[in-house]
């Protein structure tokens, strides 16, 4: 048995956890439209995380949950994060990029905007 280091494992799986990810949807058929799905609000806090932000956004959107409210609270990033958010703003229900007091504050700002039955 060959042991592979944890970092090695993550580095090689980070960009392809399943075929086509993050550019193709994992759920090809989608969810039934006949069910009254509860509204789920997902909040992503971010600050200067452009390296990971697009994969995070696609990970949420590619689940294709039919009643999703997606909120991104950015802490005033200057690393290209805003450009990435703007790329998907037609699928994001609310986003803002302004200075805040850290991750907890950003999440609380998102909770204030959330209207879902469940908030995550």
Biopython code that builds the backbone (N, CA, C, O; Angstrom):
import numpy as np
from Bio.PDB.StructureBuilder import StructureBuilder

atoms = [
    (1, "UNK", "N", (0.837, -1.169, 0.000)),
    (1, "UNK", "CA", (0.000, 0.000, 0.000)),
    (1, "UNK", "C", (0.893, 1.247, 0.000)),
    (1, "UNK", "O", (1.826, 1.355, 0.796)),
    (2, "UNK", "N", (0.595, 2.175, -0.897)),
    (2, "UNK", "CA", (1.350, 3.412, -0.986)),
    (2, "UNK", "C", (0.551, 4.520, -0.314)),
    (2, "UNK", "O", (-0.618, 4.738, -0.632)),
    (3, "UNK", "N", (1.187, 5.208, 0.605)),
    (3, "UNK", "CA", (0.520, 6.329, 1.259)),
    (3, "UNK", "C", (0.733, 7.585, 0.426)),
    (3, "UNK", "O", (1.844, 7.887, -0.010)),
    (4, "UNK", "N", (-0.339, 8.290, 0.223)),
    (4, "UNK", "CA", (-0.265, 9.551, -0.507)),
    (4, "UNK", "C", (-0.559, 10.655, 0.488)),
    (4, "UNK", "O", (-1.536, 10.581, 1.234)),
    (5, "UNK", "N", (0.265, 11.658, 0.501)),
    (5, "UNK", "CA", (0.072, 12.775, 1.423)),
    (5, "UNK", "C", (-1.247, 13.478, 1.184)),
    (5, "UNK", "O", (-1.725, 13.538, 0.051)),
    (6, "UNK", "N", (-1.836, 14.006, 2.233)),
    (6, "UNK", "CA", (-3.120, 14.699, 2.173)),
    (6, "UNK", "C", (-3.085, 15.861, 1.183)),
    (6, "UNK", "O", (-4.011, 16.023, 0.389)),
    (7, "UNK", "N", (-2.026, 16.671, 1.223)),
    (7, "UNK", "CA", (-1.932, 17.813, 0.311)),
    (7, "UNK", "C", (-1.828, 17.350, -1.142)),
    (7, "UNK", "O", (-2.414, 17.965, -2.033)),
    (8, "UNK", "N", (-1.099, 16.289, -1.377)),
    (8, "UNK", "CA", (-0.988, 15.745, -2.731)),
    (8, "UNK", "C", (-2.365, 15.328, -3.232)),
    (8, "UNK", "O", (-2.736, 15.624, -4.367)),
    (9, "UNK", "N", (-3.108, 14.647, -2.390)),
    (9, "UNK", "CA", (-4.435, 14.159, -2.741)),
    (9, "UNK", "C", (-5.362, 15.332, -3.083)),
    (9, "UNK", "O", (-6.056, 15.308, -4.099)),
    (10, "UNK", "N", (-5.362, 16.345, -2.233)),
    (10, "UNK", "CA", (-6.216, 17.501, -2.487)),
    (10, "UNK", "C", (-5.813, 18.246, -3.750)),
    (10, "UNK", "O", (-6.666, 18.671, -4.528)),
    (11, "UNK", "N", (-4.517, 18.401, -3.950)),
    (11, "UNK", "CA", (-4.053, 19.138, -5.117)),
    (11, "UNK", "C", (-4.515, 18.463, -6.410)),
    (11, "UNK", "O", (-4.847, 19.146, -7.379)),
    (12, "UNK", "N", (-4.538, 17.153, -6.431)),
    (12, "UNK", "CA", (-4.892, 16.460, -7.660)),
    (12, "UNK", "C", (-6.388, 16.280, -7.836)),
    (12, "UNK", "O", (-6.835, 16.002, -8.949)),
    (13, "UNK", "N", (-7.178, 16.426, -6.787)),
    (13, "UNK", "CA", (-8.624, 16.284, -6.916)),
    (13, "UNK", "C", (-9.359, 17.619, -6.867)),
    (13, "UNK", "O", (-10.547, 17.683, -7.182)),
    (14, "UNK", "N", (-8.676, 18.669, -6.483)),
    (14, "UNK", "CA", (-9.337, 19.944, -6.257)),
    (14, "UNK", "C", (-10.115, 20.446, -7.469)),
    (14, "UNK", "O", (-11.199, 21.007, -7.308)),
    (15, "UNK", "N", (-9.599, 20.262, -8.648)),
    (15, "UNK", "CA", (-10.240, 20.837, -9.818)),
    (15, "UNK", "C", (-11.151, 19.869, -10.573)),
    (15, "UNK", "O", (-11.905, 20.306, -11.443)),
    (16, "UNK", "N", (-11.107, 18.583, -10.273)),
    (16, "UNK", "CA", (-11.957, 17.618, -10.963)),
    (16, "UNK", "C", (-12.587, 16.609, -10.015)),
    (16, "UNK", "O", (-12.307, 15.417, -10.145)),
    (17, "UNK", "N", (-13.434, 17.028, -9.056)),
    (17, "UNK", "CA", (-14.023, 16.038, -8.163)),
    (17, "UNK", "C", (-14.982, 15.092, -8.874)),
    (17, "UNK", "O", (-15.211, 13.986, -8.384)),
    (18, "UNK", "N", (-15.544, 15.482, -10.000)),
    (18, "UNK", "CA", (-16.298, 14.577, -10.850)),
    (18, "UNK", "C", (-16.206, 15.114, -12.271)),
    (18, "UNK", "O", (-15.898, 16.291, -12.460)),
    (19, "UNK", "N", (-16.462, 14.284, -13.269)),
    (19, "UNK", "CA", (-16.237, 14.695, -14.667)),
    (19, "UNK", "C", (-16.954, 15.992, -15.035)),
    (19, "UNK", "O", (-18.158, 16.137, -14.822)),
    (20, "UNK", "N", (-16.199, 16.917, -15.584)),
    (20, "UNK", "CA", (-16.759, 18.156, -16.079)),
    (20, "UNK", "C", (-16.859, 19.286, -15.074)),
    (20, "UNK", "O", (-17.090, 20.437, -15.445)),
    (21, "UNK", "N", (-16.685, 18.961, -13.805)),
    (21, "UNK", "CA", (-16.822, 19.989, -12.775)),
    (21, "UNK", "C", (-15.714, 21.005, -12.915)),
    (21, "UNK", "O", (-14.592, 20.576, -13.183)),
    (22, "UNK", "N", (-15.896, 22.261, -12.770)),
    (22, "UNK", "CA", (-17.128, 22.916, -12.347)),
    (22, "UNK", "C", (-17.959, 23.435, -13.510)),
    (22, "UNK", "O", (-18.928, 24.163, -13.293)),
    (23, "UNK", "N", (-17.608, 23.085, -14.715)),
    (23, "UNK", "CA", (-18.244, 23.706, -15.879)),
    (23, "UNK", "C", (-19.480, 22.992, -16.383)),
    (23, "UNK", "O", (-20.256, 23.570, -17.144)),
    (24, "UNK", "N", (-19.676, 21.767, -15.983)),
    (24, "UNK", "CA", (-20.883, 21.043, -16.364)),
    (24, "UNK", "C", (-21.670, 20.703, -15.109)),
    (24, "UNK", "O", (-21.093, 20.469, -14.047)),
    (25, "UNK", "N", (-22.961, 20.677, -15.235)),
    (25, "UNK", "CA", (-23.781, 20.383, -14.080)),
    (25, "UNK", "C", (-23.714, 18.906, -13.726)),
    (25, "UNK", "O", (-23.799, 18.036, -14.593)),
    (26, "UNK", "N", (-23.561, 18.644, -12.433)),
    (26, "UNK", "CA", (-23.570, 17.264, -11.948)),
    (26, "UNK", "C", (-24.970, 16.687, -12.085)),
    (26, "UNK", "O", (-25.130, 15.505, -12.389)),
    (27, "UNK", "N", (-25.986, 17.519, -11.860)),
    (27, "UNK", "CA", (-27.376, 17.075, -11.964)),
    (27, "UNK", "C", (-27.860, 17.343, -13.384)),
    (27, "UNK", "O", (-28.295, 18.452, -13.695)),
    (28, "UNK", "N", (-27.788, 16.354, -14.225)),
    (28, "UNK", "CA", (-28.182, 16.544, -15.615)),
    (28, "UNK", "C", (-29.696, 16.667, -15.782)),
    (28, "UNK", "O", (-30.163, 17.422, -16.635)),
    (29, "UNK", "N", (-30.466, 15.933, -14.976)),
    (29, "UNK", "CA", (-31.912, 15.958, -15.134)),
    (29, "UNK", "C", (-32.583, 17.036, -14.303)),
    (29, "UNK", "O", (-33.699, 17.448, -14.620)),
    (30, "UNK", "N", (-31.943, 17.494, -13.271)),
    (30, "UNK", "CA", (-32.509, 18.530, -12.422)),
    (30, "UNK", "C", (-33.530, 17.985, -11.439)),
    (30, "UNK", "O", (-33.678, 16.772, -11.290)),
    (31, "UNK", "N", (-34.230, 18.885, -10.772)),
    (31, "UNK", "CA", (-35.207, 18.544, -9.752)),
    (31, "UNK", "C", (-36.610, 18.625, -10.321)),
    (31, "UNK", "O", (-36.853, 19.338, -11.295)),
    (32, "UNK", "N", (-37.525, 17.901, -9.719)),
    (32, "UNK", "CA", (-38.918, 17.911, -10.149)),
    (32, "UNK", "C", (-39.519, 19.290, -9.923)),
    (32, "UNK", "O", (-39.326, 19.888, -8.865)),
    (33, "UNK", "N", (-40.237, 19.790, -10.903)),
    (33, "UNK", "CA", (-40.905, 21.088, -10.801)),
    (33, "UNK", "C", (-42.268, 20.948, -10.114)),
    (33, "UNK", "O", (-42.893, 21.951, -9.768)),
    (34, "UNK", "N", (-42.728, 19.713, -9.917)),
    (34, "UNK", "CA", (-44.052, 19.474, -9.351)),
    (34, "UNK", "C", (-44.078, 19.580, -7.833)),
    (34, "UNK", "O", (-45.155, 19.580, -7.238)),
    (35, "UNK", "N", (-42.921, 19.669, -7.198)),
    (35, "UNK", "CA", (-42.837, 19.720, -5.746)),
    (35, "UNK", "C", (-42.648, 21.169, -5.313)),
    (35, "UNK", "O", (-41.930, 21.931, -5.961)),
    (36, "UNK", "N", (-43.296, 21.540, -4.215)),
    (36, "UNK", "CA", (-43.128, 22.879, -3.647)),
    (36, "UNK", "C", (-41.879, 22.868, -2.771)),
    (36, "UNK", "O", (-41.956, 22.625, -1.566)),
    (37, "UNK", "N", (-40.729, 23.133, -3.387)),
    (37, "UNK", "CA", (-39.452, 23.073, -2.688)),
    (37, "UNK", "C", (-39.320, 24.234, -1.720)),
    (37, "UNK", "O", (-39.659, 25.363, -2.074)),
    (38, "UNK", "N", (-38.833, 23.989, -0.494)),
    (38, "UNK", "CA", (-38.613, 25.113, 0.428)),
    (38, "UNK", "C", (-37.504, 26.016, -0.095)),
    (38, "UNK", "O", (-36.555, 25.551, -0.726)),
    (39, "UNK", "N", (-37.631, 27.286, 0.170)),
    (39, "UNK", "CA", (-36.600, 28.237, -0.257)),
    (39, "UNK", "C", (-35.387, 28.100, 0.661)),
    (39, "UNK", "O", (-35.508, 28.161, 1.884)),
    (40, "UNK", "N", (-34.220, 27.914, 0.052)),
    (40, "UNK", "CA", (-32.968, 27.800, 0.791)),
    (40, "UNK", "C", (-32.097, 29.001, 0.438)),
    (40, "UNK", "O", (-31.854, 29.285, -0.735)),
    (41, "UNK", "N", (-31.635, 29.695, 1.463)),
    (41, "UNK", "CA", (-30.721, 30.823, 1.277)),
    (41, "UNK", "C", (-29.308, 30.358, 1.605)),
    (41, "UNK", "O", (-29.050, 29.862, 2.702)),
    (42, "UNK", "N", (-28.399, 30.517, 0.655)),
    (42, "UNK", "CA", (-26.989, 30.191, 0.851)),
    (42, "UNK", "C", (-26.225, 31.510, 0.876)),
    (42, "UNK", "O", (-26.376, 32.345, -0.016)),
    (43, "UNK", "N", (-25.402, 31.687, 1.910)),
    (43, "UNK", "CA", (-24.607, 32.906, 2.050)),
    (43, "UNK", "C", (-23.131, 32.546, 1.933)),
    (43, "UNK", "O", (-22.639, 31.675, 2.651)),
    (44, "UNK", "N", (-22.434, 33.216, 1.033)),
    (44, "UNK", "CA", (-20.991, 33.039, 0.890)),
    (44, "UNK", "C", (-20.294, 34.331, 1.304)),
    (44, "UNK", "O", (-20.381, 35.334, 0.595)),
    (45, "UNK", "N", (-19.598, 34.319, 2.456)),
    (45, "UNK", "CA", (-18.778, 35.473, 2.811)),
    (45, "UNK", "C", (-17.427, 35.346, 2.117)),
    (45, "UNK", "O", (-16.905, 34.240, 1.974)),
    (46, "UNK", "N", (-16.866, 36.452, 1.691)),
    (46, "UNK", "CA", (-15.592, 36.375, 0.981)),
    (46, "UNK", "C", (-14.798, 37.660, 1.167)),
    (46, "UNK", "O", (-15.370, 38.746, 1.262)),
    (47, "UNK", "N", (-13.483, 37.529, 1.217)),
    (47, "UNK", "CA", (-12.595, 38.702, 1.200)),
    (47, "UNK", "C", (-11.278, 38.273, 0.567)),
    (47, "UNK", "O", (-10.562, 37.432, 1.111)),
    (48, "UNK", "N", (-10.967, 38.853, -0.578)),
    (48, "UNK", "CA", (-9.746, 38.551, -1.327)),
    (48, "UNK", "C", (-9.542, 37.041, -1.525)),
    (48, "UNK", "O", (-8.466, 36.506, -1.258)),
    (49, "UNK", "N", (-10.590, 36.376, -1.993)),
    (49, "UNK", "CA", (-10.541, 34.932, -2.228)),
    (49, "UNK", "C", (-10.805, 34.597, -3.700)),
    (49, "UNK", "O", (-11.418, 33.571, -3.999)),
    (50, "UNK", "N", (-10.354, 35.442, -4.606)),
    (50, "UNK", "CA", (-10.655, 35.231, -6.025)),
    (50, "UNK", "C", (-10.174, 33.874, -6.532)),
    (50, "UNK", "O", (-10.766, 33.307, -7.451)),
    (51, "UNK", "N", (-9.115, 33.358, -5.942)),
    (51, "UNK", "CA", (-8.587, 32.057, -6.367)),
    (51, "UNK", "C", (-9.611, 30.933, -6.172)),
    (51, "UNK", "O", (-9.609, 29.954, -6.918)),
    (52, "UNK", "N", (-10.473, 31.075, -5.182)),
    (52, "UNK", "CA", (-11.433, 30.021, -4.844)),
    (52, "UNK", "C", (-12.878, 30.408, -5.131)),
    (52, "UNK", "O", (-13.751, 29.541, -5.153)),
    (53, "UNK", "N", (-13.144, 31.681, -5.349)),
    (53, "UNK", "CA", (-14.512, 32.178, -5.409)),
    (53, "UNK", "C", (-15.321, 31.603, -6.563)),
    (53, "UNK", "O", (-16.472, 31.212, -6.368)),
    (54, "UNK", "N", (-14.752, 31.542, -7.745)),
    (54, "UNK", "CA", (-15.523, 31.038, -8.883)),
    (54, "UNK", "C", (-15.922, 29.577, -8.688)),
    (54, "UNK", "O", (-17.053, 29.199, -8.991)),
    (55, "UNK", "N", (-15.005, 28.757, -8.188)),
    (55, "UNK", "CA", (-15.352, 27.359, -7.929)),
    (55, "UNK", "C", (-16.429, 27.251, -6.855)),
    (55, "UNK", "O", (-17.282, 26.366, -6.922)),
    (56, "UNK", "N", (-16.397, 28.135, -5.875)),
    (56, "UNK", "CA", (-17.428, 28.139, -4.833)),
    (56, "UNK", "C", (-18.784, 28.489, -5.428)),
    (56, "UNK", "O", (-19.776, 27.813, -5.154)),
    (57, "UNK", "N", (-18.834, 29.530, -6.231)),
    (57, "UNK", "CA", (-20.084, 29.947, -6.871)),
    (57, "UNK", "C", (-20.631, 28.822, -7.739)),
    (57, "UNK", "O", (-21.815, 28.494, -7.658)),
    (58, "UNK", "N", (-19.783, 28.235, -8.563)),
    (58, "UNK", "CA", (-20.242, 27.161, -9.447)),
    (58, "UNK", "C", (-20.673, 25.925, -8.670)),
    (58, "UNK", "O", (-21.594, 25.221, -9.085)),
    (59, "UNK", "N", (-20.025, 25.660, -7.563)),
    (59, "UNK", "CA", (-20.415, 24.523, -6.737)),
    (59, "UNK", "C", (-21.843, 24.692, -6.219)),
    (59, "UNK", "O", (-22.614, 23.733, -6.183)),
    (60, "UNK", "N", (-22.185, 25.905, -5.822)),
    (60, "UNK", "CA", (-23.548, 26.172, -5.348)),
    (60, "UNK", "C", (-24.530, 26.148, -6.509)),
    (60, "UNK", "O", (-25.558, 25.477, -6.426)),
    (61, "UNK", "N", (-24.241, 26.860, -7.580)),
    (61, "UNK", "CA", (-25.180, 26.977, -8.693)),
    (61, "UNK", "C", (-25.387, 25.656, -9.431)),
    (61, "UNK", "O", (-26.495, 25.371, -9.884)),
    (62, "UNK", "N", (-24.345, 24.856, -9.554)),
    (62, "UNK", "CA", (-24.458, 23.601, -10.302)),
    (62, "UNK", "C", (-25.276, 22.541, -9.592)),
    (62, "UNK", "O", (-25.560, 21.494, -10.173)),
    (63, "UNK", "N", (-25.660, 22.788, -8.353)),
    (63, "UNK", "CA", (-26.570, 21.857, -7.699)),
    (63, "UNK", "C", (-27.983, 22.005, -8.237)),
    (63, "UNK", "O", (-28.823, 21.124, -8.054)),
    (64, "UNK", "N", (-28.242, 23.126, -8.901)),
    (64, "UNK", "CA", (-29.504, 23.402, -9.586)),
    (64, "UNK", "C", (-30.735, 23.227, -8.695)),
    (64, "UNK", "O", (-31.790, 22.794, -9.159)),
    (65, "UNK", "N", (-30.591, 23.565, -7.427)),
    (65, "UNK", "CA", (-31.748, 23.516, -6.541)),
    (65, "UNK", "C", (-32.769, 24.524, -7.057)),
    (65, "UNK", "O", (-32.413, 25.672, -7.321)),
    (66, "UNK", "N", (-34.035, 24.120, -7.207)),
    (66, "UNK", "CA", (-34.999, 24.982, -7.904)),
    (66, "UNK", "C", (-35.481, 26.204, -7.130)),
    (66, "UNK", "O", (-36.048, 27.115, -7.734)),
    (67, "UNK", "N", (-35.278, 26.254, -5.826)),
    (67, "UNK", "CA", (-35.766, 27.395, -5.050)),
    (67, "UNK", "C", (-34.627, 27.933, -4.179)),
    (67, "UNK", "O", (-34.711, 27.950, -2.951)),
    (68, "UNK", "N", (-33.573, 28.365, -4.848)),
    (68, "UNK", "CA", (-32.355, 28.811, -4.187)),
    (68, "UNK", "C", (-32.254, 30.333, -4.196)),
    (68, "UNK", "O", (-32.499, 30.982, -5.213)),
    (69, "UNK", "N", (-31.896, 30.873, -3.068)),
    (69, "UNK", "CA", (-31.564, 32.293, -2.964)),
    (69, "UNK", "C", (-30.081, 32.348, -2.613)),
    (69, "UNK", "O", (-29.683, 31.934, -1.524)),
    (70, "UNK", "N", (-29.260, 32.859, -3.536)),
    (70, "UNK", "CA", (-27.818, 32.865, -3.327)),
    (70, "UNK", "C", (-27.355, 34.284, -3.033)),
    (70, "UNK", "O", (-27.625, 35.208, -3.800)),
    (71, "UNK", "N", (-26.648, 34.448, -1.907)),
    (71, "UNK", "CA", (-26.191, 35.746, -1.437)),
    (71, "UNK", "C", (-24.683, 35.698, -1.247)),
    (71, "UNK", "O", (-24.161, 34.776, -0.621)),
    (72, "UNK", "N", (-23.984, 36.689, -1.787)),
    (72, "UNK", "CA", (-22.537, 36.779, -1.592)),
    (72, "UNK", "C", (-22.233, 38.120, -0.926)),
    (72, "UNK", "O", (-22.628, 39.178, -1.416)),
    (73, "UNK", "N", (-21.530, 38.050, 0.190)),
    (73, "UNK", "CA", (-21.111, 39.250, 0.903)),
    (73, "UNK", "C", (-19.589, 39.313, 0.830)),
    (73, "UNK", "O", (-18.892, 38.508, 1.449)),
    (74, "UNK", "N", (-19.090, 40.267, 0.077)),
    (74, "UNK", "CA", (-17.652, 40.433, -0.103)),
    (74, "UNK", "C", (-17.182, 41.613, 0.747)),
    (74, "UNK", "O", (-17.852, 42.644, 0.813)),
    (75, "UNK", "N", (-16.057, 41.461, 1.379)),
    (75, "UNK", "CA", (-15.547, 42.476, 2.304)),
    (75, "UNK", "C", (-14.757, 43.597, 1.666)),
    (75, "UNK", "O", (-13.901, 44.190, 2.322)),
    (76, "UNK", "N", (-15.019, 43.907, 0.404)),
    (76, "UNK", "CA", (-14.294, 44.988, -0.273)),
    (76, "UNK", "C", (-13.014, 44.498, -0.919)),
    (76, "UNK", "O", (-11.996, 45.189, -0.880)),
    (77, "UNK", "N", (-13.051, 43.325, -1.507)),
    (77, "UNK", "CA", (-11.864, 42.714, -2.124)),
    (77, "UNK", "C", (-11.285, 43.572, -3.232)),
    (77, "UNK", "O", (-11.998, 44.314, -3.907)),
    (78, "UNK", "N", (-9.971, 43.455, -3.405)),
    (78, "UNK", "CA", (-9.265, 44.160, -4.480)),
    (78, "UNK", "C", (-8.443, 43.178, -5.312)),
    (78, "UNK", "O", (-7.430, 43.559, -5.898)),
    (79, "UNK", "N", (-8.869, 41.932, -5.365)),
    (79, "UNK", "CA", (-8.083, 40.899, -6.047)),
    (79, "UNK", "C", (-8.787, 40.298, -7.260)),
    (79, "UNK", "O", (-8.372, 39.249, -7.753)),
    (80, "UNK", "N", (-9.835, 40.939, -7.743)),
    (80, "UNK", "CA", (-10.572, 40.408, -8.883)),
    (80, "UNK", "C", (-11.845, 39.671, -8.493)),
    (80, "UNK", "O", (-12.555, 39.163, -9.361)),
    (81, "UNK", "N", (-12.141, 39.606, -7.211)),
    (81, "UNK", "CA", (-13.349, 38.912, -6.740)),
    (81, "UNK", "C", (-14.620, 39.547, -7.297)),
    (81, "UNK", "O", (-15.550, 38.844, -7.693)),
    (82, "UNK", "N", (-14.656, 40.873, -7.326)),
    (82, "UNK", "CA", (-15.861, 41.563, -7.800)),
    (82, "UNK", "C", (-16.142, 41.228, -9.258)),
    (82, "UNK", "O", (-17.301, 41.054, -9.635)),
    (83, "UNK", "N", (-15.114, 41.135, -10.074)),
    (83, "UNK", "CA", (-15.301, 40.779, -11.481)),
    (83, "UNK", "C", (-15.879, 39.368, -11.607)),
    (83, "UNK", "O", (-16.718, 39.113, -12.471)),
    (84, "UNK", "N", (-15.434, 38.464, -10.757)),
    (84, "UNK", "CA", (-15.962, 37.090, -10.776)),
    (84, "UNK", "C", (-17.428, 37.101, -10.358)),
    (84, "UNK", "O", (-18.249, 36.431, -10.984)),
    (85, "UNK", "N", (-17.768, 37.844, -9.320)),
    (85, "UNK", "CA", (-19.156, 37.923, -8.871)),
    (85, "UNK", "C", (-20.039, 38.500, -9.975)),
    (85, "UNK", "O", (-21.131, 37.991, -10.225)),
    (86, "UNK", "N", (-19.572, 39.557, -10.634)),
    (86, "UNK", "CA", (-20.356, 40.179, -11.713)),
    (86, "UNK", "C", (-20.613, 39.212, -12.860)),
    (86, "UNK", "O", (-21.631, 39.315, -13.546)),
    (87, "UNK", "N", (-19.706, 38.283, -13.068)),
    (87, "UNK", "CA", (-19.859, 37.278, -14.124)),
    (87, "UNK", "C", (-21.102, 36.408, -13.892)),
    (87, "UNK", "O", (-21.695, 35.902, -14.846)),
    (88, "UNK", "N", (-21.490, 36.238, -12.631)),
    (88, "UNK", "CA", (-22.619, 35.372, -12.281)),
    (88, "UNK", "C", (-23.766, 36.143, -11.629)),
    (88, "UNK", "O", (-24.667, 35.530, -11.055)),
    (89, "UNK", "N", (-23.749, 37.469, -11.707)),
    (89, "UNK", "CA", (-24.727, 38.247, -10.963)),
    (89, "UNK", "C", (-26.169, 37.997, -11.401)),
    (89, "UNK", "O", (-27.090, 38.267, -10.630)),
    (90, "UNK", "N", (-26.391, 37.491, -12.607)),
    (90, "UNK", "CA", (-27.759, 37.182, -13.023)),
    (90, "UNK", "C", (-28.314, 35.958, -12.289)),
    (90, "UNK", "O", (-29.523, 35.727, -12.307)),
    (91, "UNK", "N", (-27.450, 35.176, -11.647)),
    (91, "UNK", "CA", (-27.876, 33.992, -10.899)),
    (91, "UNK", "C", (-27.762, 34.199, -9.386)),
    (91, "UNK", "O", (-28.137, 33.323, -8.607)),
    (92, "UNK", "N", (-27.248, 35.351, -8.977)),
    (92, "UNK", "CA", (-27.071, 35.681, -7.568)),
    (92, "UNK", "C", (-28.183, 36.651, -7.181)),
    (92, "UNK", "O", (-28.390, 37.661, -7.853)),
    (93, "UNK", "N", (-28.895, 36.348, -6.103)),
    (93, "UNK", "CA", (-30.025, 37.182, -5.710)),
    (93, "UNK", "C", (-29.607, 38.493, -5.068)),
    (93, "UNK", "O", (-30.283, 39.510, -5.225)),
    (94, "UNK", "N", (-28.510, 38.472, -4.357)),
    (94, "UNK", "CA", (-28.013, 39.701, -3.742)),
    (94, "UNK", "C", (-26.513, 39.555, -3.552)),
    (94, "UNK", "O", (-26.027, 38.497, -3.152)),
    (95, "UNK", "N", (-25.792, 40.619, -3.840)),
    (95, "UNK", "CA", (-24.368, 40.652, -3.523)),
    (95, "UNK", "C", (-23.958, 42.081, -3.227)),
    (95, "UNK", "O", (-24.564, 43.037, -3.711)),
    (96, "UNK", "N", (-22.920, 42.203, -2.426)),
    (96, "UNK", "CA", (-22.378, 43.507, -2.103)),
    (96, "UNK", "C", (-20.885, 43.334, -1.860)),
    (96, "UNK", "O", (-20.438, 42.294, -1.376)),
    (97, "UNK", "N", (-20.131, 44.354, -2.199)),
    (97, "UNK", "CA", (-18.700, 44.367, -1.908)),
    (97, "UNK", "C", (-18.400, 45.668, -1.189)),
    (97, "UNK", "O", (-18.321, 46.734, -1.799)),
    (98, "UNK", "N", (-18.234, 45.557, 0.119)),
    (98, "UNK", "CA", (-17.937, 46.725, 0.947)),
    (98, "UNK", "C", (-17.221, 46.250, 2.202)),
    (98, "UNK", "O", (-17.347, 45.093, 2.604)),
    (99, "UNK", "N", (-16.481, 47.140, 2.806)),
    (99, "UNK", "CA", (-15.758, 46.775, 4.026)),
    (99, "UNK", "C", (-16.738, 46.324, 5.096)),
    (99, "UNK", "O", (-17.825, 46.883, 5.244)),
    (100, "UNK", "N", (-16.333, 45.307, 5.832)),
    (100, "UNK", "CA", (-17.122, 44.859, 6.968)),
    (100, "UNK", "C", (-16.170, 44.549, 8.115)),
    (100, "UNK", "O", (-14.976, 44.839, 8.038)),
    (101, "UNK", "N", (-16.703, 43.960, 9.172)),
    (101, "UNK", "CA", (-15.900, 43.690, 10.369)),
    (101, "UNK", "C", (-15.465, 42.238, 10.455)),
    (101, "UNK", "O", (-15.194, 41.735, 11.546)),
    (102, "UNK", "N", (-15.395, 41.559, 9.315)),
    (102, "UNK", "CA", (-14.931, 40.175, 9.310)),
    (102, "UNK", "C", (-16.007, 39.191, 8.875)),
    (102, "UNK", "O", (-17.119, 39.572, 8.510)),
    (103, "UNK", "N", (-15.643, 37.916, 8.924)),
    (103, "UNK", "CA", (-16.494, 36.854, 8.405)),
    (103, "UNK", "C", (-17.848, 36.783, 9.123)),
    (103, "UNK", "O", (-18.883, 36.663, 8.467)),
    (104, "UNK", "N", (-17.855, 36.854, 10.435)),
    (104, "UNK", "CA", (-19.117, 36.776, 11.180)),
    (104, "UNK", "C", (-20.036, 37.942, 10.823)),
    (104, "UNK", "O", (-21.243, 37.765, 10.659)),
    (105, "UNK", "N", (-19.463, 39.112, 10.709)),
    (105, "UNK", "CA", (-20.250, 40.287, 10.330)),
    (105, "UNK", "C", (-20.827, 40.108, 8.927)),
    (105, "UNK", "O", (-21.985, 40.444, 8.680)),
    (106, "UNK", "N", (-20.020, 39.580, 8.013)),
    (106, "UNK", "CA", (-20.487, 39.344, 6.644)),
    (106, "UNK", "C", (-21.644, 38.347, 6.628)),
    (106, "UNK", "O", (-22.631, 38.554, 5.923)),
    (107, "UNK", "N", (-21.527, 37.276, 7.396)),
    (107, "UNK", "CA", (-22.606, 36.287, 7.457)),
    (107, "UNK", "C", (-23.869, 36.925, 8.029)),
    (107, "UNK", "O", (-24.965, 36.700, 7.516)),
    (108, "UNK", "N", (-23.719, 37.718, 9.086)),
    (108, "UNK", "CA", (-24.886, 38.396, 9.668)),
    (108, "UNK", "C", (-25.538, 39.350, 8.677)),
    (108, "UNK", "O", (-26.764, 39.456, 8.641)),
    (109, "UNK", "N", (-24.736, 40.049, 7.870)),
    (109, "UNK", "CA", (-25.296, 40.918, 6.828)),
    (109, "UNK", "C", (-26.089, 40.089, 5.821)),
    (109, "UNK", "O", (-27.150, 40.510, 5.358)),
    (110, "UNK", "N", (-25.562, 38.898, 5.484)),
    (110, "UNK", "CA", (-26.275, 38.012, 4.568)),
    (110, "UNK", "C", (-27.574, 37.499, 5.164)),
    (110, "UNK", "O", (-28.588, 37.419, 4.471)),
    (111, "UNK", "N", (-27.550, 37.151, 6.442)),
    (111, "UNK", "CA", (-28.761, 36.676, 7.119)),
    (111, "UNK", "C", (-29.827, 37.771, 7.120)),
    (111, "UNK", "O", (-31.013, 37.477, 6.970)),
    (112, "UNK", "N", (-29.422, 39.015, 7.285)),
    (112, "UNK", "CA", (-30.370, 40.122, 7.246)),
    (112, "UNK", "C", (-31.073, 40.229, 5.889)),
    (112, "UNK", "O", (-32.231, 40.641, 5.823)),
    (113, "UNK", "N", (-30.389, 39.867, 4.826)),
    (113, "UNK", "CA", (-30.960, 39.933, 3.468)),
    (113, "UNK", "C", (-31.714, 38.662, 3.080)),
    (113, "UNK", "O", (-32.532, 38.686, 2.159)),
    (114, "UNK", "N", (-31.450, 37.566, 3.766)),
    (114, "UNK", "CA", (-32.011, 36.266, 3.402)),
    (114, "UNK", "C", (-33.521, 36.210, 3.656)),
    (114, "UNK", "O", (-34.016, 36.745, 4.647)),
    (115, "UNK", "N", (-34.234, 35.558, 2.749)),
    (115, "UNK", "CA", (-35.680, 35.390, 2.889)),
    (115, "UNK", "C", (-36.075, 33.915, 2.838)),
    (115, "UNK", "O", (-37.260, 33.589, 2.769)),
    (116, "UNK", "N", (-35.099, 33.039, 2.871)),
    (116, "UNK", "CA", (-35.384, 31.613, 2.721)),
    (116, "UNK", "C", (-35.995, 30.977, 3.955)),
    (116, "UNK", "O", (-35.916, 31.516, 5.059)),
    (117, "UNK", "N", (-36.612, 29.804, 3.744)),
    (117, "UNK", "CA", (-37.123, 28.996, 4.844)),
    (117, "UNK", "C", (-35.957, 28.419, 5.648)),
    (117, "UNK", "O", (-36.044, 28.254, 6.865)),
    (118, "UNK", "N", (-34.881, 28.122, 4.954)),
    (118, "UNK", "CA", (-33.639, 27.639, 5.564)),
    (118, "UNK", "C", (-32.523, 28.566, 5.127)),
    (118, "UNK", "O", (-32.464, 28.995, 3.975)),
    (119, "UNK", "N", (-31.636, 28.871, 6.071)),
    (119, "UNK", "CA", (-30.487, 29.719, 5.771)),
    (119, "UNK", "C", (-29.230, 28.940, 6.105)),
    (119, "UNK", "O", (-29.099, 28.401, 7.204)),
    (120, "UNK", "N", (-28.300, 28.879, 5.154)),
    (120, "UNK", "CA", (-27.061, 28.161, 5.355)),
    (120, "UNK", "C", (-25.897, 29.015, 4.894)),
    (120, "UNK", "O", (-24.746, 28.587, 4.980)),
]
sb = StructureBuilder()
sb.init_structure("model")
sb.init_model(0)
sb.init_chain("A")
sb.init_seg("    ")
for serial, (resi, resn, name, xyz) in enumerate(atoms, 1):
    if name == "N":
        sb.init_residue(resn, " ", resi, " ")
    sb.init_atom(name, np.array(xyz, "f"), 0.0, 1.0, " ", f" {name:<3s}", serial, name[0])
structure = sb.get_structure()
